[in-house]
């Protein structure tokens, strides 16, 4: 229905103007309909919200269009908008889709949020399970052992939680009178939640030995003496990260000693460090503040460099597509890399109100701008120079 509405309106300014008249009549904002993309599925939340916002205006518009023009395309939309179960489905999606949208948006940030990954996935997983499974089963069973398809612990239709709007409208007269479609609605919503649970479980190990322990590195936990009662040592985390620190290395003991000593020295840490919001900046400031925790901070910063999403890589690919177009297809990798680094440098200078027109390079940048770094010779040029030198030596030998 969302796609049909968009396709019906997108190519006609006259239809947009007619719809705007109904929006004005109902005191609604004259917003246009959004396109439900198949690839950018996070946009579906905005599509659903927009249709629900303009539901009454769309209903009046397509009623008028269908009665006056009798088009097949408008008939399908007219029947859908006047179907109470269709609106119930949209109200369910309005509640369900933002759960996944907010989760994805949070982990598309450029900040370090890997320490929150395990906790947020567990919360999301339990939140979905509690909508259609019995509470005792969800809360008292290990998450790895929970089966979302287990019929023994399924809630009955009337006990399903499908959002506040669905709960308010599911017992309306025009819904109750059609018991078959009402039962079908509950079953489809249950299948949606079950599938979401299964896909979450498939994609993430609820007992991941590394991500479960990363919450210990948060600012509040790192400086807490009470937290040390449950996590007095980082040895369990270090043994799962041999690429960062070898478990047989002498640094392991230094890291562990500094971890145990940190909350004791918390009173000596300035407030601007203690209340730092960004976790990587927090550990970097501790390392610069005191040399006593150098090994611990190096280890933690290495752990925080683990990627939590591929959004940054996708942003780089998008930037490359904008740089290396069909017209500029012969750009070499070194040039593209230089432009990307320049863009990142200027972007980081926005805090000081710098842009590409007033950016001032530092003395270190200027010292690196030599002919050797600016004009790097390609392999073909080097081979040509080598062959020319060989030819010159041969000529000189013959002359001698």
TIMARMAR-36785 format. One record per residue (C-alpha): residue number from 1; x, y, z. Coordinates in Angstrom, 3 decimals, decimal comma. Layout:
rec n NUM	X X	Y Y	Z Z
...
This chain:
rec n 1	X 0,000	Y 0,000	Z 0,000
rec n 2	X 2,821	Y 2,435	Z 0,830
rec n 3	X 4,469	Y 1,813	Z -2,523
rec n 4	X 1,193	Y 2,180	Z -4,398
rec n 5	X 0,460	Y 5,527	Z -2,721
rec n 6	X 3,915	Y 6,867	Z -3,575
rec n 7	X 3,742	Y 5,674	Z -7,202
rec n 8	X 0,264	Y 7,145	Z -7,644
rec n 9	X 1,359	Y 10,620	Z -6,496
rec n 10	X 5,000	Y 10,926	Z -7,544
rec n 11	X 4,562	Y 11,888	Z -11,216
rec n 12	X 1,693	Y 14,350	Z -10,941
rec n 13	X 1,891	Y 17,819	Z -9,450
rec n 14	X -1,886	Y 18,091	Z -9,872
rec n 15	X -2,439	Y 15,109	Z -7,574
rec n 16	X -0,060	Y 16,596	Z -5,020
rec n 17	X -2,011	Y 19,848	Z -5,043
rec n 18	X -5,314	Y 18,019	Z -4,624
rec n 19	X -3,922	Y 16,032	Z -1,682
rec n 20	X -2,600	Y 19,229	Z -0,117
rec n 21	X -6,117	Y 20,664	Z -0,124
rec n 22	X -7,354	Y 17,771	Z 2,012
rec n 23	X -4,322	Y 18,160	Z 4,310
rec n 24	X -5,131	Y 21,827	Z 4,777
rec n 25	X -8,790	Y 21,022	Z 5,428
rec n 26	X -7,776	Y 18,648	Z 8,261
rec n 27	X -5,130	Y 21,039	Z 9,644
rec n 28	X -2,288	Y 18,637	Z 8,804
rec n 29	X 1,191	Y 19,573	Z 7,681
rec n 30	X 1,442	Y 19,370	Z 3,859
rec n 31	X 4,039	Y 16,610	Z 3,903
rec n 32	X 4,694	Y 14,491	Z 0,843
rec n 33	X 4,596	Y 10,704	Z 0,826
rec n 34	X 7,909	Y 8,881	Z 1,182
rec n 35	X 9,272	Y 6,070	Z -0,949
rec n 36	X 9,641	Y 2,670	Z 0,781
rec n 37	X 13,089	Y 1,649	Z -0,442
rec n 38	X 13,954	Y -2,047	Z -0,668
rec n 39	X 17,661	Y -1,561	Z 0,050
rec n 40	X 17,575	Y 1,220	Z 2,655
rec n 41	X 15,169	Y -0,608	Z 4,937
rec n 42	X 15,834	Y 1,733	Z 7,871
rec n 43	X 13,721	Y 4,290	Z 6,003
rec n 44	X 10,612	Y 2,132	Z 6,461
rec n 45	X 10,018	Y 3,649	Z 9,886
rec n 46	X 9,705	Y 7,124	Z 8,380
rec n 47	X 7,397	Y 5,773	Z 5,650
rec n 48	X 5,067	Y 4,161	Z 8,187
rec n 49	X 4,993	Y 7,262	Z 10,399
rec n 50	X 4,233	Y 9,521	Z 7,447
rec n 51	X 1,309	Y 7,392	Z 6,258
rec n 52	X -0,209	Y 7,219	Z 9,740
rec n 53	X 0,235	Y 10,972	Z 10,118
rec n 54	X -1,602	Y 11,620	Z 6,842
rec n 55	X -4,045	Y 8,684	Z 7,085
rec n 56	X -7,255	Y 10,711	Z 7,247
rec n 57	X -6,159	Y 13,079	Z 4,479
rec n 58	X -5,188	Y 10,137	Z 2,259
rec n 59	X -8,470	Y 8,436	Z 3,044
rec n 60	X -10,504	Y 11,481	Z 1,955
rec n 61	X -8,349	Y 12,088	Z -1,125
rec n 62	X -8,503	Y 8,526	Z -2,458
rec n 63	X -12,215	Y 8,300	Z -1,697
rec n 64	X -12,761	Y 11,347	Z -3,866
rec n 65	X -10,368	Y 10,077	Z -6,558
rec n 66	X -11,873	Y 6,608	Z -6,695
rec n 67	X -15,483	Y 7,838	Z -6,883
rec n 68	X -14,684	Y 10,408	Z -9,583
rec n 69	X -12,178	Y 8,514	Z -11,762
rec n 70	X -12,819	Y 4,824	Z -11,028
rec n 71	X -9,171	Y 3,861	Z -11,594
rec n 72	X -7,998	Y 0,364	Z -10,641
rec n 73	X -4,870	Y 1,781	Z -8,964
rec n 74	X -6,891	Y 4,140	Z -6,778
rec n 75	X -9,425	Y 1,402	Z -5,990
rec n 76	X -6,789	Y -0,809	Z -4,331
rec n 77	X -5,526	Y 2,100	Z -2,230
rec n 78	X -9,075	Y 3,168	Z -1,353
rec n 79	X -9,958	Y -0,340	Z -0,118
rec n 80	X -6,736	Y -0,584	Z 1,915
rec n 81	X -7,183	Y 2,797	Z 3,607
rec n 82	X -10,756	Y 1,905	Z 4,592
rec n 83	X -9,682	Y -1,464	Z 5,994
rec n 84	X -9,429	Y -1,246	Z 9,838
rec n 85	X -6,988	Y -4,174	Z 9,918
rec n 86	X -4,615	Y -2,410	Z 7,524
rec n 87	X -4,373	Y 0,541	Z 9,889
rec n 88	X -3,834	Y -1,894	Z 12,771
rec n 89	X -0,871	Y -3,402	Z 10,893
rec n 90	X 0,636	Y 0,056	Z 10,396
rec n 91	X 0,188	Y 0,870	Z 14,072
rec n 92	X 2,003	Y -2,340	Z 14,936
rec n 93	X 4,877	Y -1,444	Z 12,583
rec n 94	X 5,003	Y 2,065	Z 14,045
rec n 95	X 5,835	Y 0,450	Z 17,390
rec n 96	X 8,037	Y -2,442	Z 16,204
rec n 97	X 10,300	Y -0,933	Z 13,536
rec n 98	X 11,896	Y 1,834	Z 15,686
rec n 99	X 13,356	Y -0,833	Z 17,984
rec n 100	X 15,663	Y -1,954	Z 15,178
rec n 101	X 16,119	Y 1,511	Z 13,690
rec n 102	X 17,346	Y 3,042	Z 16,959
rec n 103	X 19,676	Y 0,100	Z 17,550
rec n 104	X 21,240	Y 0,394	Z 14,092
rec n 105	X 21,537	Y 4,167	Z 14,253
rec n 106	X 23,305	Y 3,971	Z 17,612
rec n 107	X 25,978	Y 1,647	Z 16,231
rec n 108	X 26,457	Y 3,667	Z 13,040
rec n 109	X 28,033	Y 6,444	Z 15,061
rec n 110	X 31,712	Y 7,276	Z 14,638
rec n 111	X 32,265	Y 7,209	Z 18,396
rec n 112	X 33,450	Y 4,170	Z 20,358
rec n 113	X 30,354	Y 2,267	Z 21,502
rec n 114	X 31,594	Y -1,319	Z 21,396
rec n 115	X 31,403	Y -1,473	Z 25,201
rec n 116	X 27,602	Y -1,101	Z 24,946
rec n 117	X 27,077	Y -3,679	Z 22,204
rec n 118	X 26,434	Y -6,768	Z 24,342
rec n 119	X 24,160	Y -5,069	Z 26,825
rec n 120	X 22,020	Y -3,398	Z 24,159
rec n 121	X 21,589	Y -6,597	Z 22,128
rec n 122	X 20,563	Y -8,545	Z 25,229
rec n 123	X 18,053	Y -5,841	Z 26,183
rec n 124	X 16,613	Y -5,755	Z 22,654
rec n 125	X 16,394	Y -9,554	Z 22,512
rec n 126	X 14,614	Y -9,825	Z 25,860
rec n 127	X 12,313	Y -6,933	Z 25,000
rec n 128	X 11,107	Y -8,748	Z 21,885
rec n 129	X 10,794	Y -12,123	Z 23,623
rec n 130	X 8,646	Y -10,700	Z 26,410
rec n 131	X 6,087	Y -9,540	Z 23,840
rec n 132	X 5,032	Y -13,088	Z 22,935
rec n 133	X 6,619	Y -15,459	Z 25,502
rec n 134	X 5,827	Y -15,984	Z 29,168
rec n 135	X 7,870	Y -13,769	Z 31,479
rec n 136	X 9,079	Y -16,547	Z 33,802
rec n 137	X 10,451	Y -18,531	Z 30,863
rec n 138	X 12,366	Y -15,532	Z 29,462
rec n 139	X 13,775	Y -14,230	Z 32,745
rec n 140	X 14,682	Y -17,574	Z 34,320
rec n 141	X 16,157	Y -19,330	Z 31,268
rec n 142	X 19,599	Y -18,830	Z 29,791
rec n 143	X 19,249	Y -16,717	Z 26,653
rec n 144	X 21,163	Y -19,275	Z 24,599
rec n 145	X 18,637	Y -21,981	Z 25,524
rec n 146	X 15,489	Y -19,950	Z 24,799
rec n 147	X 13,545	Y -21,206	Z 21,789
rec n 148	X 11,260	Y -18,451	Z 20,383
rec n 149	X 9,221	Y -21,112	Z 18,566
rec n 150	X 8,483	Y -23,147	Z 21,702
rec n 151	X 4,706	Y -23,472	Z 21,741
rec n 152	X 4,593	Y -24,402	Z 25,408
rec n 153	X 5,498	Y -20,888	Z 26,574
rec n 154	X 3,682	Y -18,809	Z 23,952
rec n 155	X 1,251	Y -16,153	Z 25,161
rec n 156	X -2,328	Y -16,355	Z 23,930
rec n 157	X -3,461	Y -13,774	Z 21,368
rec n 158	X -5,088	Y -11,396	Z 23,850
rec n 159	X -1,934	Y -11,363	Z 26,003
rec n 160	X 0,441	Y -10,404	Z 23,168
rec n 161	X 1,960	Y -6,948	Z 23,510
rec n 162	X 1,961	Y -5,224	Z 20,113
rec n 163	X 2,243	Y -1,575	Z 21,080
rec n 164	X -0,069	Y 0,841	Z 22,873
rec n 165	X -2,099	Y 1,844	Z 19,795
rec n 166	X -2,806	Y -1,762	Z 18,880
rec n 167	X -3,788	Y -2,524	Z 22,474
rec n 168	X -6,265	Y 0,379	Z 22,402
rec n 169	X -7,834	Y -0,477	Z 19,041
rec n 170	X -7,777	Y -4,287	Z 18,934
rec n 171	X -11,150	Y -4,532	Z 20,716
rec n 172	X -13,005	Y -2,050	Z 18,531
rec n 173	X -16,340	Y -3,199	Z 17,107
rec n 174	X -15,112	Y -3,239	Z 13,504
rec n 175	X -12,164	Y -5,449	Z 14,586
rec n 176	X -13,990	Y -7,903	Z 16,855
rec n 177	X -16,780	Y -8,515	Z 14,332
rec n 178	X -14,323	Y -10,267	Z 11,978
rec n 179	X -12,822	Y -12,928	Z 14,219
rec n 180	X -10,998	Y -14,764	Z 11,396
rec n 181	X -9,021	Y -11,711	Z 10,273
rec n 182	X -8,410	Y -10,710	Z 13,888
rec n 183	X -6,841	Y -14,096	Z 14,572
rec n 184	X -4,819	Y -13,802	Z 11,352
rec n 185	X -3,545	Y -10,378	Z 12,472
rec n 186	X -2,286	Y -11,728	Z 15,802
rec n 187	X -0,637	Y -14,678	Z 14,087
rec n 188	X 1,237	Y -12,492	Z 11,597
rec n 189	X 2,436	Y -10,160	Z 14,335
rec n 190	X 3,593	Y -13,169	Z 16,354
rec n 191	X 5,502	Y -14,466	Z 13,329
rec n 192	X 7,136	Y -11,053	Z 12,879
rec n 193	X 8,386	Y -11,077	Z 16,483
rec n 194	X 9,488	Y -14,701	Z 16,314
rec n 195	X 11,451	Y -14,092	Z 13,127
rec n 196	X 13,094	Y -11,011	Z 14,634
rec n 197	X 14,157	Y -13,051	Z 17,677
rec n 198	X 15,540	Y -15,896	Z 15,580
rec n 199	X 17,522	Y -13,527	Z 13,345
rec n 200	X 19,024	Y -11,752	Z 16,372
rec n 201	X 19,998	Y -15,081	Z 17,892
rec n 202	X 21,479	Y -16,221	Z 14,576
rec n 203	X 23,629	Y -13,116	Z 14,185
rec n 204	X 24,960	Y -12,739	Z 17,712
rec n 205	X 26,310	Y -15,084	Z 20,361
rec n 206	X 24,552	Y -14,151	Z 23,598
rec n 207	X 27,530	Y -15,606	Z 25,523
rec n 208	X 30,321	Y -13,952	Z 23,555
rec n 209	X 33,359	Y -14,192	Z 25,869
rec n 210	X 34,892	Y -10,892	Z 24,746
rec n 211	X 31,953	Y -8,530	Z 24,308
rec n 212	X 30,405	Y -9,651	Z 27,605
rec n 213	X 33,446	Y -8,309	Z 29,479
rec n 214	X 33,957	Y -5,011	Z 27,642
rec n 215	X 31,487	Y -3,165	Z 29,866
rec n 216	X 34,184	Y -3,333	Z 32,578
rec n 217	X 36,162	Y -0,731	Z 30,631
rec n 218	X 33,457	Y 1,938	Z 30,967
rec n 219	X 34,458	Y 5,055	Z 32,888
rec n 220	X 32,153	Y 4,406	Z 35,849
rec n 221	X 33,218	Y 0,769	Z 36,236
rec n 222	X 36,920	Y 1,457	Z 35,750
rec n 223	X 36,983	Y 3,907	Z 38,687
rec n 224	X 34,663	Y 1,932	Z 40,981
rec n 225	X 35,939	Y -0,067	Z 43,966
rec n 226	X 32,604	Y -1,877	Z 44,232
rec n 227	X 32,889	Y -3,098	Z 40,642
rec n 228	X 36,244	Y -4,710	Z 41,515
rec n 229	X 34,394	Y -7,211	Z 43,727
rec n 230	X 33,035	Y -8,868	Z 40,571
rec n 231	X 35,891	Y -7,998	Z 38,199
rec n 232	X 39,114	Y -7,761	Z 40,217
rec n 233	X 41,264	Y -8,788	Z 37,237
rec n 234	X 41,373	Y -8,417	Z 33,444
rec n 235	X 43,094	Y -11,749	Z 32,911
rec n 236	X 39,929	Y -13,364	Z 31,522
rec n 237	X 39,662	Y -10,648	Z 28,887
rec n 238	X 43,359	Y -10,666	Z 27,994
rec n 239	X 43,485	Y -14,400	Z 27,322
rec n 240	X 40,871	Y -13,988	Z 24,573
rec n 241	X 42,895	Y -11,220	Z 22,869
rec n 242	X 46,306	Y -12,743	Z 22,070
rec n 243	X 46,815	Y -10,350	Z 19,148
rec n 244	X 46,841	Y -7,404	Z 21,566
rec n 245	X 48,832	Y -8,917	Z 24,410
rec n 246	X 50,461	Y -12,332	Z 24,757
rec n 247	X 49,230	Y -14,102	Z 27,867
rec n 248	X 52,837	Y -15,159	Z 28,645
rec n 249	X 54,177	Y -11,619	Z 28,336
rec n 250	X 55,354	Y -9,756	Z 31,421
rec n 251	X 52,993	Y -6,904	Z 30,483
rec n 252	X 50,035	Y -9,016	Z 31,587
rec n 253	X 50,982	Y -8,603	Z 35,242
rec n 254	X 51,622	Y -4,883	Z 34,790
rec n 255	X 48,206	Y -4,390	Z 33,183
rec n 256	X 46,499	Y -6,348	Z 35,934
rec n 257	X 48,295	Y -4,448	Z 38,706
rec n 258	X 47,394	Y -1,110	Z 37,162
rec n 259	X 43,761	Y -2,217	Z 36,755
rec n 260	X 43,552	Y -3,062	Z 40,472
rec n 261	X 45,294	Y 0,166	Z 41,451
rec n 262	X 43,202	Y 2,526	Z 39,290
rec n 263	X 40,131	Y 2,895	Z 41,587
rec n 264	X 42,424	Y 3,460	Z 44,571
rec n 265	X 44,029	Y 6,381	Z 42,724
rec n 266	X 40,679	Y 7,723	Z 41,503
rec n 267	X 40,796	Y 10,592	Z 44,015
rec n 268	X 43,933	Y 11,899	Z 42,275
rec n 269	X 42,253	Y 11,990	Z 38,847
rec n 270	X 40,954	Y 15,455	Z 37,817
rec n 271	X 37,214	Y 15,922	Z 37,378
rec n 272	X 37,501	Y 16,725	Z 33,674
rec n 273	X 38,858	Y 13,193	Z 33,167
rec n 274	X 36,437	Y 11,493	Z 35,533
rec n 275	X 33,369	Y 12,960	Z 33,831
rec n 276	X 34,632	Y 12,532	Z 30,256
rec n 277	X 31,764	Y 11,216	Z 28,118
rec n 278	X 33,796	Y 9,599	Z 25,337
rec n 279	X 35,443	Y 6,429	Z 26,574
rec n 280	X 38,482	Y 6,570	Z 24,266
rec n 281	X 39,208	Y 10,185	Z 25,269
rec n 282	X 38,810	Y 9,150	Z 28,911
rec n 283	X 41,564	Y 6,511	Z 28,693
rec n 284	X 43,772	Y 8,757	Z 26,572
rec n 285	X 43,578	Y 11,499	Z 29,207
rec n 286	X 44,437	Y 9,033	Z 31,986
rec n 287	X 47,506	Y 7,915	Z 30,041
rec n 288	X 48,635	Y 11,522	Z 29,596
rec n 289	X 47,814	Y 12,426	Z 33,192
rec n 290	X 49,934	Y 9,731	Z 34,813
rec n 291	X 52,632	Y 7,370	Z 33,558
rec n 292	X 51,607	Y 4,787	Z 36,178
rec n 293	X 48,840	Y 3,447	Z 33,922
rec n 294	X 50,578	Y 3,464	Z 30,533
rec n 295	X 50,386	Y -0,282	Z 29,875
rec n 296	X 46,754	Y -0,486	Z 31,009
rec n 297	X 45,722	Y 2,443	Z 28,806
rec n 298	X 47,582	Y 1,036	Z 25,796
rec n 299	X 45,753	Y -2,260	Z 26,225
rec n 300	X 42,336	Y -0,645	Z 26,673
rec n 301	X 42,761	Y 1,683	Z 23,694
rec n 302	X 43,765	Y -1,295	Z 21,559
rec n 303	X 40,626	Y -3,135	Z 22,679
rec n 304	X 38,449	Y -0,105	Z 21,930
rec n 305	X 39,805	Y -0,047	Z 18,376
rec n 306	X 37,859	Y -3,239	Z 17,611
rec n 307	X 35,205	Y -2,298	Z 15,010
rec n 308	X 31,600	Y -2,356	Z 16,198
rec n 309	X 30,025	Y -1,818	Z 12,757
rec n 310	X 30,898	Y -1,396	Z 9,084
rec n 311	X 29,277	Y 2,040	Z 8,759
rec n 312	X 32,643	Y 3,857	Z 8,587
rec n 313	X 33,805	Y 1,591	Z 5,747
rec n 314	X 30,568	Y 2,240	Z 3,861
rec n 315	X 31,054	Y 6,001	Z 4,280
rec n 316	X 34,553	Y 5,728	Z 2,772
rec n 317	X 33,162	Y 3,745	Z -0,184
rec n 318	X 30,527	Y 6,445	Z -0,740
rec n 319	X 33,214	Y 9,146	Z -0,670
rec n 320	X 35,305	Y 7,225	Z -3,213
rec n 321	X 32,291	Y 6,898	Z -5,512
rec n 322	X 31,917	Y 10,664	Z -5,367
rec n 323	X 35,614	Y 11,217	Z -6,169
rec n 324	X 36,378	Y 8,548	Z -8,740
rec n 325	X 33,619	Y 9,124	Z -11,280
rec n 326	X 33,500	Y 8,095	Z -14,953
rec n 327	X 35,092	Y 11,404	Z -15,925
rec n 328	X 37,871	Y 10,989	Z -13,327
rec n 329	X 38,267	Y 7,230	Z -13,694
rec n 330	X 42,069	Y 7,438	Z -14,116
rec n 331	X 42,724	Y 8,731	Z -10,612
rec n 332	X 45,386	Y 6,549	Z -9,022
rec n 333	X 45,005	Y 5,105	Z -5,537
rec n 334	X 47,600	Y 7,461	Z -4,047
rec n 335	X 45,668	Y 10,529	Z -5,228
rec n 336	X 42,330	Y 9,197	Z -3,964
rec n 337	X 43,909	Y 8,371	Z -0,603
rec n 338	X 45,355	Y 11,884	Z -0,364
rec n 339	X 41,998	Y 13,517	Z -1,107
rec n 340	X 40,255	Y 11,337	Z 1,506
rec n 341	X 42,869	Y 12,212	Z 4,145
rec n 342	X 42,521	Y 15,895	Z 3,278
rec n 343	X 38,757	Y 15,687	Z 3,636
rec n 344	X 39,077	Y 14,020	Z 7,055
rec n 345	X 41,603	Y 16,622	Z 8,200
rec n 346	X 39,371	Y 19,534	Z 7,191
rec n 347	X 36,323	Y 17,836	Z 8,729
rec n 348	X 38,148	Y 17,444	Z 12,041
rec n 349	X 38,924	Y 21,169	Z 11,948
rec n 350	X 35,279	Y 22,198	Z 11,905
rec n 351	X 35,339	Y 22,570	Z 15,678
rec n 352	X 37,659	Y 25,556	Z 15,184
rec n 353	X 35,417	Y 26,958	Z 12,406
rec n 354	X 37,865	Y 25,955	Z 9,680
rec n 355	X 36,833	Y 24,864	Z 6,198
rec n 356	X 38,432	Y 24,378	Z 2,789
rec n 357	X 38,660	Y 28,154	Z 2,193
rec n 358	X 40,322	Y 29,263	Z 5,449
rec n 359	X 42,123	Y 26,062	Z 6,493
rec n 360	X 45,663	Y 26,788	Z 7,655
rec n 361	X 48,161	Y 23,894	Z 7,422
rec n 362	X 50,506	Y 23,369	Z 10,351
rec n 363	X 54,261	Y 23,686	Z 10,102
rec n 364	X 54,556	Y 19,900	Z 10,259
rec n 365	X 52,239	Y 19,584	Z 7,242
rec n 366	X 54,282	Y 22,110	Z 5,270
rec n 367	X 57,559	Y 20,355	Z 6,107
rec n 368	X 56,199	Y 17,135	Z 4,606
rec n 369	X 55,301	Y 18,806	Z 1,281
rec n 370	X 58,507	Y 17,949	Z -0,587
rec n 371	X 58,921	Y 16,965	Z -4,207
rec n 372	X 59,611	Y 13,405	Z -3,106
rec n 373	X 56,244	Y 13,088	Z -1,342
rec n 374	X 54,223	Y 15,145	Z -3,838
rec n 375	X 55,503	Y 13,515	Z -7,011
rec n 376	X 55,782	Y 9,815	Z -6,278
rec n 377	X 57,050	Y 7,962	Z -9,312
rec n 378	X 55,003	Y 5,052	Z -10,608
rec n 379	X 56,466	Y 1,616	Z -11,250
rec n 380	X 56,427	Y 2,228	Z -15,030
rec n 381	X 58,430	Y 5,451	Z -14,628
rec n 382	X 60,968	Y 3,671	Z -12,396
rec n 383	X 61,340	Y 0,836	Z -14,916
rec n 384	X 61,797	Y 3,370	Z -17,730
rec n 385	X 64,504	Y 5,212	Z -15,781
rec n 386	X 66,257	Y 1,904	Z -14,988
rec n 387	X 66,259	Y 0,854	Z -18,651
rec n 388	X 67,572	Y 4,287	Z -19,721
rec n 389	X 70,427	Y 4,051	Z -17,211
rec n 390	X 71,322	Y 0,564	Z -18,451
rec n 391	X 71,340	Y 1,750	Z -22,056
rec n 392	X 73,592	Y 4,712	Z -21,184
rec n 393	X 76,055	Y 2,431	Z -19,373
rec n 394	X 76,170	Y 0,088	Z -22,376
rec n 395	X 76,905	Y 2,976	Z -24,776
rec n 396	X 79,699	Y 4,258	Z -22,543
rec n 397	X 81,221	Y 0,752	Z -22,341
rec n 398	X 81,225	Y 0,373	Z -26,126
rec n 399	X 82,867	Y 3,768	Z -26,581
rec n 400	X 85,593	Y 2,841	Z -24,113
